[in-house]
């Protein structure tokens, strides 16, 4: 009668399995890193595109979008969406940052429509009254435009940007909370993501140059020891990107 033997894996077979598992793990990790890099590169392209759109609008209308005081005379949906034309993006009383993307959209400079937070009851085709933000196509974030008076009133480092000129204007990365609402201080990016973007288009220093990284009001930990806290996880950073 033939005996029945238990046949286990040989050391060679086990080695081959371990190599395959290691290769698969490396491929997954590499793919994740490539995907992250691609998405952040798209964020950088979106920021660059917003800057270009602002320049195009300014050239065409001799005014910053949002601050433009002739919007109501050109676009019927903007009869209550004029800025005051003083050469800066004011937060009060006009909330001109909330009009900036709408002005560029109606001027056919931006093809992507602006949106508000989901709890703000978006009204289609009335973006001059209700459009504040531009959604990112790469990340679950939105972009806002604000002036220095608004930026300096948040948690942006006092030494950032090296200017007190209120004509300066900024692109803000903002997060979306679990209810779908958007607020200026909602956290948008991790410290590693913020550092990646800052280093690619500025100097990588959180409180210097054209980009300031800072913490939203709800969470701390983005900055530690005078630099981006690269050991921290989670979307705990906001970026203010100066474009003028």
NORKA-V713780 format. One record per pair of residues at least 24 apart in sequence whose ideal C-beta (glycine too) atoms are under 10 Angstrom apart, sorted by the first residue. I is the first residue (numbers start at 1). J is the second residue. D is the distance in Angstrom with one decimal. If there is no record, write none. Layout:
i=I j=J d=D
i=I j=J d=D
This chain:
i=36 j=139 d=10.0
i=36 j=190 d=9.7
i=36 j=192 d=8.7
i=36 j=193 d=7.7
i=36 j=196 d=8.5
i=37 j=196 d=7.9
i=38 j=138 d=7.9
i=39 j=136 d=8.9
i=39 j=137 d=9.5
i=39 j=138 d=4.4
i=39 j=139 d=5.8
i=39 j=193 d=8.8
i=40 j=138 d=7.6
i=40 j=139 d=8.0
i=40 j=189 d=8.6
i=40 j=192 d=9.4
i=40 j=193 d=5.9
i=40 j=194 d=9.7
i=40 j=196 d=5.3
i=40 j=197 d=6.2
i=40 j=200 d=7.9
i=41 j=138 d=8.3
i=41 j=196 d=9.1
i=41 j=197 d=9.4
i=41 j=200 d=8.0
i=42 j=136 d=7.7
i=42 j=137 d=6.7
i=42 j=138 d=3.6
i=42 j=139 d=8.0
i=43 j=136 d=6.2
i=43 j=137 d=9.3
i=43 j=138 d=5.4
i=43 j=139 d=6.0
i=43 j=141 d=7.7
i=43 j=143 d=9.2
i=43 j=173 d=7.7
i=43 j=188 d=9.7
i=43 j=189 d=8.3
i=43 j=193 d=8.1
i=43 j=196 d=9.1
i=43 j=197 d=6.3
i=43 j=200 d=9.7
i=43 j=201 d=10.0
i=43 j=239 d=9.3
i=44 j=138 d=9.4
i=44 j=196 d=8.8
i=44 j=197 d=6.1
i=44 j=200 d=5.8
i=44 j=201 d=5.9
i=44 j=241 d=9.9
i=45 j=137 d=9.6
i=45 j=138 d=8.4
i=46 j=112 d=9.6
i=46 j=134 d=8.0
i=46 j=135 d=9.6
i=46 j=136 d=5.8
i=46 j=137 d=7.1
i=46 j=138 d=6.9
i=46 j=139 d=9.2
i=46 j=141 d=9.6
i=46 j=143 d=7.0
i=46 j=171 d=9.1
i=46 j=173 d=9.7
i=47 j=136 d=9.5
i=47 j=143 d=7.4
i=47 j=171 d=5.8
i=47 j=173 d=8.3
i=47 j=197 d=7.9
i=47 j=201 d=7.3
i=47 j=211 d=9.4
i=47 j=239 d=8.8
i=47 j=241 d=5.9
i=47 j=243 d=8.3
i=48 j=171 d=10.0
i=48 j=201 d=7.8
i=48 j=243 d=9.6
i=49 j=110 d=8.6
i=49 j=112 d=9.5
i=49 j=134 d=9.6
i=49 j=143 d=9.9
i=50 j=100 d=9.2
i=50 j=101 d=8.4
i=50 j=104 d=8.6
i=50 j=110 d=8.3
i=50 j=134 d=7.0
i=50 j=143 d=6.2
i=50 j=145 d=7.8
i=50 j=171 d=5.5
i=50 j=241 d=8.8
i=50 j=243 d=7.4
i=51 j=171 d=7.4
i=51 j=241 d=8.4
i=51 j=242 d=9.9
i=51 j=243 d=4.6
i=51 j=244 d=8.8
i=52 j=109 d=8.9
i=52 j=243 d=9.6
i=53 j=100 d=9.4
i=53 j=101 d=8.7
i=53 j=104 d=5.1
i=53 j=105 d=9.5
i=53 j=107 d=9.0
i=53 j=109 d=5.0
i=53 j=110 d=5.5
i=53 j=111 d=9.9
i=53 j=112 d=10.0
i=53 j=134 d=9.4
i=54 j=100 d=7.7
i=54 j=101 d=9.9
i=54 j=103 d=9.9
i=54 j=104 d=7.3
i=54 j=109 d=8.7
i=54 j=110 d=9.9
i=54 j=145 d=7.8
i=54 j=169 d=7.6
i=54 j=171 d=8.7
i=54 j=243 d=6.3
i=54 j=244 d=7.5
i=55 j=109 d=9.6
i=55 j=243 d=8.5
i=55 j=244 d=9.1
i=56 j=104 d=8.1
i=56 j=107 d=8.4
i=56 j=109 d=5.1
i=56 j=110 d=9.4
i=57 j=100 d=8.6
i=57 j=103 d=6.7
i=57 j=104 d=5.3
i=57 j=107 d=5.9
i=57 j=109 d=5.4
i=57 j=110 d=8.9
i=58 j=244 d=8.7
i=60 j=104 d=10.0
i=60 j=107 d=6.8
i=60 j=108 d=10.0
i=60 j=109 d=7.6
i=61 j=103 d=8.2
i=61 j=107 d=7.3
i=61 j=109 d=9.8
i=63 j=87 d=8.0
i=63 j=103 d=8.7
i=64 j=88 d=7.5
i=64 j=89 d=6.2
i=64 j=96 d=7.9
i=64 j=100 d=7.4
i=64 j=103 d=8.8
i=64 j=145 d=8.8
i=64 j=147 d=9.0
i=64 j=167 d=8.5
i=64 j=169 d=6.5
i=64 j=244 d=7.6
i=65 j=89 d=8.8
i=65 j=96 d=8.5
i=65 j=97 d=9.6
i=65 j=99 d=7.2
i=65 j=100 d=4.2
i=65 j=101 d=7.3
i=65 j=102 d=8.1
i=65 j=103 d=4.0
i=65 j=104 d=4.8
i=65 j=105 d=9.2
i=65 j=106 d=9.6
i=65 j=107 d=7.6
i=65 j=109 d=8.1
i=65 j=110 d=9.1
i=65 j=145 d=7.5
i=65 j=169 d=9.5
i=66 j=90 d=8.4
i=66 j=94 d=8.1
i=66 j=95 d=8.6
i=66 j=96 d=3.7
i=66 j=97 d=5.7
i=66 j=98 d=7.4
i=66 j=99 d=4.4
i=66 j=100 d=3.4
i=66 j=101 d=8.2
i=66 j=102 d=8.2
i=66 j=103 d=6.1
i=66 j=104 d=8.9
i=66 j=145 d=6.2
i=66 j=146 d=9.2
i=66 j=147 d=8.7
i=66 j=169 d=8.5
i=67 j=94 d=8.2
i=67 j=96 d=5.2
i=67 j=97 d=9.5
i=67 j=99 d=8.3
i=67 j=100 d=8.1
i=67 j=103 d=8.7
i=67 j=147 d=8.7
i=67 j=167 d=9.6
i=67 j=169 d=8.8
i=68 j=96 d=8.6
i=68 j=99 d=7.8
i=68 j=100 d=8.8
i=68 j=103 d=5.3
i=68 j=104 d=9.6
i=68 j=107 d=8.8
i=69 j=94 d=9.5
i=69 j=96 d=9.9
i=70 j=103 d=9.6
i=71 j=99 d=7.3
i=71 j=102 d=8.1
i=71 j=103 d=5.6
i=71 j=106 d=7.2
i=71 j=107 d=8.8
i=71 j=128 d=6.3
i=72 j=128 d=8.1
i=74 j=103 d=9.3
i=74 j=106 d=7.4
i=74 j=107 d=8.1
i=75 j=102 d=8.9
i=75 j=103 d=8.4
i=75 j=105 d=9.5
i=75 j=106 d=4.4
i=75 j=107 d=8.3
i=75 j=127 d=9.5
i=75 j=128 d=6.8
i=76 j=106 d=9.6
i=76 j=125 d=9.8
i=76 j=126 d=10.0
i=76 j=128 d=9.5
i=77 j=102 d=8.3
i=77 j=106 d=7.1
i=77 j=123 d=9.6
i=77 j=125 d=6.1
i=77 j=126 d=5.3
i=77 j=127 d=6.9
i=77 j=128 d=5.3
i=77 j=129 d=7.4
i=77 j=130 d=9.6
i=77 j=131 d=9.7
i=78 j=102 d=7.1
i=78 j=103 d=7.4
i=78 j=106 d=6.3
i=78 j=126 d=8.9
i=78 j=127 d=8.4
i=78 j=128 d=3.6
i=78 j=129 d=8.0
i=79 j=128 d=8.0
i=79 j=129 d=8.9
i=80 j=126 d=9.4
i=80 j=128 d=7.1
i=80 j=129 d=5.9
i=81 j=106 d=8.7
i=81 j=126 d=8.8
i=81 j=127 d=8.2
i=81 j=128 d=2.9
i=81 j=129 d=6.0
i=81 j=130 d=9.4
i=81 j=131 d=9.0
i=82 j=128 d=8.6
i=86 j=166 d=9.1
i=86 j=167 d=9.0
i=87 j=166 d=8.7
i=87 j=167 d=5.5
i=88 j=147 d=5.3
i=88 j=148 d=7.8
i=88 j=149 d=7.8
i=88 j=165 d=8.6
i=88 j=166 d=4.8
i=88 j=167 d=4.8
i=88 j=168 d=8.0
i=88 j=169 d=7.4
i=88 j=244 d=9.3
i=89 j=145 d=6.3
i=89 j=146 d=6.1
i=89 j=147 d=3.4
i=89 j=148 d=8.3
i=89 j=149 d=8.3
i=89 j=150 d=7.7
i=89 j=151 d=9.5
i=89 j=166 d=8.6
i=89 j=167 d=8.6
i=89 j=168 d=8.7
i=89 j=169 d=4.8
i=89 j=170 d=8.1
i=89 j=244 d=8.8
i=90 j=146 d=9.5
i=90 j=147 d=6.1
i=90 j=149 d=6.8
i=90 j=150 d=8.3
i=90 j=166 d=8.4
i=91 j=146 d=6.5
i=91 j=147 d=6.5
i=91 j=148 d=9.7
i=91 j=149 d=5.8
i=91 j=150 d=3.9
i=91 j=151 d=9.1
i=91 j=153 d=7.8
i=91 j=184 d=9.5
i=92 j=149 d=8.1
i=92 j=150 d=8.5
i=95 j=132 d=8.2
i=95 j=146 d=9.6
i=95 j=150 d=9.2
i=96 j=145 d=8.3
i=96 j=146 d=8.8
i=96 j=147 d=7.3
i=96 j=150 d=9.6
i=96 j=169 d=9.4
i=97 j=132 d=7.5
i=97 j=133 d=9.6
i=97 j=144 d=6.0
i=97 j=145 d=4.6
i=97 j=146 d=4.3
i=97 j=147 d=6.8
i=97 j=150 d=6.6
i=97 j=151 d=9.8
i=97 j=169 d=8.3
i=97 j=170 d=8.8
i=97 j=171 d=10.0
i=97 j=172 d=8.3
i=97 j=184 d=9.3
i=98 j=127 d=9.8
i=98 j=128 d=9.3
i=98 j=129 d=9.2
i=98 j=130 d=8.7
i=98 j=131 d=7.5
i=98 j=132 d=4.2
i=98 j=133 d=8.5
i=98 j=144 d=8.0
i=98 j=145 d=8.5
i=98 j=146 d=9.2
i=99 j=127 d=8.7
i=99 j=128 d=6.1
i=99 j=129 d=8.9
i=99 j=131 d=7.9
i=99 j=132 d=8.3
i=99 j=145 d=8.9
i=100 j=131 d=9.3
i=100 j=132 d=8.7
i=100 j=134 d=9.1
i=100 j=143 d=9.9
i=100 j=144 d=8.4
i=100 j=145 d=4.1
i=100 j=146 d=8.8
i=100 j=147 d=10.0
i=100 j=169 d=8.4
i=100 j=171 d=9.7
i=101 j=127 d=7.5
i=101 j=128 d=10.0
i=101 j=131 d=5.9
i=101 j=132 d=7.3
i=101 j=133 d=7.0
i=101 j=134 d=4.9
i=101 j=142 d=9.7
i=101 j=143 d=7.9
i=101 j=144 d=8.4
i=101 j=145 d=6.9
i=102 j=126 d=8.9
i=102 j=127 d=4.0
i=102 j=128 d=4.6
i=102 j=129 d=8.2
i=102 j=130 d=8.2
i=102 j=131 d=4.2
i=102 j=132 d=8.1
i=102 j=134 d=9.9
i=103 j=127 d=9.0
i=103 j=128 d=7.3
i=103 j=131 d=9.4
i=104 j=134 d=8.9
i=104 j=145 d=9.4
i=105 j=131 d=7.0
i=105 j=134 d=8.9
i=106 j=131 d=9.5
i=110 j=134 d=7.3
i=112 j=137 d=8.0
i=114 j=142 d=9.0
i=114 j=143 d=9.4
i=114 j=144 d=9.7
i=115 j=142 d=7.4
i=115 j=182 d=8.5
i=116 j=142 d=9.6
i=116 j=181 d=9.3
i=116 j=182 d=7.5
i=117 j=142 d=8.8
i=117 j=174 d=9.7
i=117 j=176 d=8.0
i=117 j=177 d=8.7
i=117 j=179 d=8.6
i=117 j=180 d=6.9
i=117 j=181 d=4.2
i=117 j=182 d=4.2
i=117 j=183 d=7.5
i=117 j=186 d=9.4
i=118 j=176 d=8.5
i=118 j=177 d=9.9
i=118 j=179 d=7.4
i=118 j=180 d=3.7
i=118 j=181 d=6.4
i=118 j=182 d=8.2
i=119 j=177 d=9.5
i=119 j=179 d=6.4
i=119 j=180 d=6.9
i=119 j=181 d=4.7
i=119 j=182 d=9.0
i=120 j=181 d=7.8
i=120 j=182 d=8.5
i=132 j=174 d=9.8
i=132 j=182 d=7.7
i=133 j=172 d=9.3
i=133 j=174 d=7.0
i=133 j=176 d=9.4
i=133 j=182 d=5.8
i=134 j=171 d=9.1
i=135 j=176 d=8.9
i=135 j=182 d=9.4
i=136 j=173 d=8.1
i=136 j=174 d=9.9
i=136 j=176 d=10.0
i=136 j=188 d=9.1
i=139 j=173 d=8.5
i=139 j=175 d=9.3
i=139 j=176 d=9.8
i=139 j=188 d=7.7
i=139 j=189 d=7.7
i=139 j=193 d=8.3
i=139 j=235 d=9.2
i=140 j=175 d=7.5
i=140 j=176 d=5.7
i=140 j=188 d=8.5
i=140 j=235 d=8.6
i=141 j=172 d=9.9
i=141 j=173 d=5.4
i=141 j=174 d=6.3
i=141 j=175 d=5.9
i=141 j=176 d=6.9
i=141 j=182 d=9.1
i=141 j=186 d=8.8
i=141 j=187 d=9.5
i=141 j=188 d=4.4
i=141 j=189 d=7.1
i=141 j=193 d=9.9
i=141 j=235 d=8.4
i=141 j=238 d=9.6
i=141 j=239 d=9.6
i=142 j=172 d=8.9
i=142 j=173 d=7.9
i=142 j=174 d=5.3
i=142 j=175 d=8.1
i=142 j=176 d=6.7
i=142 j=182 d=5.5
i=142 j=186 d=8.9
i=142 j=188 d=8.2
i=143 j=171 d=5.5
i=143 j=172 d=6.8
i=143 j=173 d=6.4
i=143 j=174 d=7.3
i=143 j=188 d=9.5
i=143 j=239 d=9.9
i=143 j=241 d=9.0
i=144 j=170 d=8.6
i=144 j=171 d=7.4
i=144 j=172 d=4.3
i=144 j=173 d=8.3
i=144 j=174 d=5.6
i=144 j=182 d=8.1
i=144 j=183 d=9.9
i=144 j=184 d=6.8
i=144 j=240 d=9.7
i=145 j=169 d=6.4
i=145 j=170 d=7.0
i=145 j=171 d=6.1
i=145 j=172 d=7.3
i=145 j=243 d=8.6
i=146 j=170 d=5.4
i=146 j=171 d=8.4
i=146 j=172 d=5.7
i=146 j=184 d=7.7
i=146 j=240 d=7.9
i=147 j=244 d=9.3
i=148 j=240 d=9.5
i=148 j=242 d=8.7
i=148 j=244 d=9.7
i=150 j=184 d=7.7
i=150 j=240 d=9.6
i=151 j=184 d=9.4
i=151 j=212 d=7.9
i=151 j=214 d=9.5
i=151 j=240 d=5.2
i=151 j=242 d=8.6
i=152 j=240 d=9.5
i=153 j=184 d=9.5
i=154 j=184 d=6.5
i=154 j=185 d=6.6
i=154 j=212 d=9.7
i=154 j=214 d=7.1
i=154 j=215 d=9.6
i=154 j=216 d=8.5
i=154 j=217 d=8.1
i=154 j=238 d=7.9
i=154 j=240 d=7.8
i=155 j=185 d=7.6
i=155 j=212 d=9.6
i=155 j=214 d=4.8
i=155 j=215 d=5.6
i=155 j=216 d=7.3
i=155 j=217 d=6.9
i=155 j=220 d=9.3
i=155 j=222 d=9.3
i=155 j=223 d=9.5
i=155 j=238 d=8.0
i=155 j=240 d=9.8
i=156 j=206 d=9.9
i=156 j=207 d=8.4
i=156 j=212 d=4.9
i=156 j=213 d=8.9
i=156 j=214 d=5.0
i=156 j=215 d=9.8
i=156 j=238 d=8.5
i=156 j=239 d=9.8
i=156 j=240 d=5.4
i=157 j=205 d=10.0
i=157 j=206 d=7.0
i=157 j=207 d=3.7
i=157 j=208 d=8.5
i=157 j=212 d=5.8
i=157 j=213 d=8.6
i=157 j=214 d=6.4
i=157 j=223 d=8.2
i=157 j=226 d=9.9
i=157 j=240 d=9.6
i=158 j=207 d=8.3
i=158 j=212 d=9.9
i=159 j=207 d=5.3
i=159 j=208 d=7.2
i=159 j=212 d=9.0
i=160 j=205 d=9.2
i=160 j=206 d=7.9
i=160 j=207 d=4.8
i=160 j=208 d=6.7
i=160 j=209 d=8.0
i=160 j=210 d=9.3
i=160 j=211 d=8.3
i=160 j=212 d=3.6
i=160 j=213 d=8.8
i=160 j=214 d=8.0
i=160 j=240 d=7.4
i=160 j=242 d=8.6
i=161 j=207 d=9.0
i=161 j=208 d=8.4
i=161 j=209 d=7.8
i=161 j=210 d=7.3
i=161 j=211 d=9.0
i=161 j=212 d=6.5
i=161 j=240 d=8.1
i=161 j=242 d=5.5
i=162 j=207 d=10.0
i=162 j=208 d=7.8
i=162 j=209 d=8.5
i=162 j=210 d=9.9
i=162 j=242 d=9.8
i=163 j=242 d=8.1
i=165 j=244 d=9.2
i=167 j=244 d=6.8
i=168 j=242 d=6.0
i=168 j=243 d=8.6
i=168 j=244 d=5.6
i=169 j=241 d=9.9
i=169 j=242 d=7.4
i=169 j=243 d=6.1
i=169 j=244 d=4.5
i=170 j=210 d=9.2
i=170 j=211 d=9.4
i=170 j=212 d=8.6
i=170 j=239 d=9.2
i=170 j=240 d=4.8
i=170 j=241 d=6.0
i=170 j=242 d=5.3
i=170 j=243 d=6.8
i=170 j=244 d=8.3
i=171 j=211 d=9.5
i=171 j=239 d=8.1
i=171 j=240 d=7.7
i=171 j=241 d=4.4
i=171 j=242 d=8.2
i=171 j=243 d=5.9
i=172 j=238 d=6.7
i=172 j=239 d=7.2
i=172 j=240 d=5.5
i=172 j=241 d=7.5
i=173 j=197 d=8.3
i=173 j=211 d=10.0
i=173 j=213 d=9.6
i=173 j=237 d=8.3
i=173 j=238 d=6.1
i=173 j=239 d=4.5
i=173 j=240 d=8.2
i=173 j=241 d=7.6
i=174 j=216 d=8.5
i=174 j=238 d=6.7
i=174 j=239 d=9.4
i=175 j=216 d=7.3
i=175 j=218 d=9.4
i=175 j=219 d=9.9
i=175 j=235 d=5.8
i=175 j=236 d=9.4
i=175 j=237 d=9.3
i=175 j=238 d=7.7
i=176 j=235 d=9.8
i=177 j=218 d=8.7
i=183 j=216 d=8.3
i=183 j=217 d=8.7
i=183 j=218 d=8.9
i=184 j=216 d=8.2
i=184 j=217 d=8.9
i=184 j=238 d=8.0
i=185 j=214 d=9.4
i=185 j=215 d=8.6
i=185 j=216 d=4.0
i=185 j=217 d=4.3
i=185 j=218 d=6.6
i=185 j=219 d=9.3
i=185 j=238 d=6.9
i=186 j=216 d=6.0
i=186 j=217 d=9.1
i=186 j=218 d=7.5
i=186 j=219 d=9.6
i=186 j=235 d=8.9
i=186 j=238 d=7.8
i=187 j=215 d=7.7
i=187 j=216 d=4.4
i=187 j=217 d=9.2
i=187 j=218 d=6.7
i=187 j=219 d=5.4
i=187 j=221 d=9.7
i=187 j=222 d=7.9
i=187 j=234 d=7.6
i=187 j=235 d=4.8
i=187 j=236 d=5.0
i=187 j=237 d=6.4
i=187 j=238 d=6.4
i=188 j=216 d=7.9
i=188 j=235 d=5.9
i=188 j=236 d=9.1
i=188 j=237 d=6.8
i=188 j=238 d=5.7
i=188 j=239 d=7.3
i=189 j=213 d=8.3
i=189 j=222 d=8.6
i=189 j=234 d=9.9
i=189 j=235 d=5.9
i=189 j=236 d=8.2
i=189 j=237 d=4.8
i=189 j=238 d=7.5
i=189 j=239 d=6.5
i=190 j=222 d=8.5
i=190 j=228 d=9.2
i=190 j=229 d=9.5
i=190 j=230 d=9.0
i=190 j=232 d=7.4
i=190 j=233 d=6.4
i=190 j=234 d=6.3
i=190 j=235 d=5.6
i=190 j=236 d=6.9
i=190 j=237 d=6.6
i=191 j=215 d=9.7
i=191 j=221 d=7.6
i=191 j=222 d=5.4
i=191 j=223 d=7.8
i=191 j=224 d=8.4
i=191 j=227 d=9.0
i=191 j=228 d=4.4
i=191 j=229 d=4.8
i=191 j=230 d=5.6
i=191 j=231 d=8.1
i=191 j=232 d=5.1
i=191 j=233 d=8.3
i=191 j=234 d=8.8
i=191 j=235 d=9.5
i=191 j=236 d=6.9
i=191 j=237 d=5.7
i=192 j=228 d=7.5
i=192 j=229 d=9.2
i=192 j=230 d=5.6
i=192 j=231 d=9.2
i=192 j=232 d=8.5
i=192 j=233 d=8.4
i=192 j=237 d=9.3
i=193 j=228 d=9.5
i=193 j=235 d=8.0
i=193 j=237 d=7.4
i=193 j=239 d=9.1
i=194 j=222 d=6.9
i=194 j=223 d=9.4
i=194 j=228 d=5.8
i=194 j=229 d=9.6
i=194 j=230 d=9.6
i=194 j=235 d=9.6
i=194 j=236 d=9.1
i=194 j=237 d=4.2
i=194 j=238 d=8.3
i=194 j=239 d=5.7
i=195 j=222 d=9.9
i=195 j=227 d=8.2
i=195 j=228 d=4.1
i=195 j=229 d=9.2
i=195 j=230 d=6.3
i=195 j=237 d=8.8
i=196 j=228 d=9.4
i=197 j=237 d=9.7
i=197 j=239 d=6.5
i=197 j=241 d=8.4
i=198 j=228 d=7.4
i=198 j=237 d=9.7
i=198 j=239 d=7.2
i=198 j=241 d=9.0
i=199 j=228 d=9.2
i=201 j=241 d=7.8
i=202 j=239 d=9.7
i=202 j=241 d=8.1
i=202 j=242 d=9.1
i=204 j=228 d=7.9
i=206 j=237 d=8.7
i=206 j=239 d=9.2
i=209 j=241 d=10.0
i=209 j=242 d=8.3
i=210 j=240 d=9.4
i=210 j=241 d=6.5
i=210 j=242 d=4.5
i=210 j=243 d=7.8
i=211 j=239 d=5.9
i=211 j=240 d=7.1
i=211 j=241 d=5.2
i=211 j=242 d=7.3
i=212 j=238 d=8.9
i=212 j=239 d=7.2
i=212 j=240 d=4.7
i=212 j=241 d=8.2
i=212 j=242 d=8.0
i=213 j=237 d=5.4
i=213 j=238 d=7.4
i=213 j=239 d=5.6
i=213 j=240 d=8.1
i=213 j=241 d=9.9
i=214 j=238 d=5.7
i=214 j=239 d=8.0
i=214 j=240 d=7.0
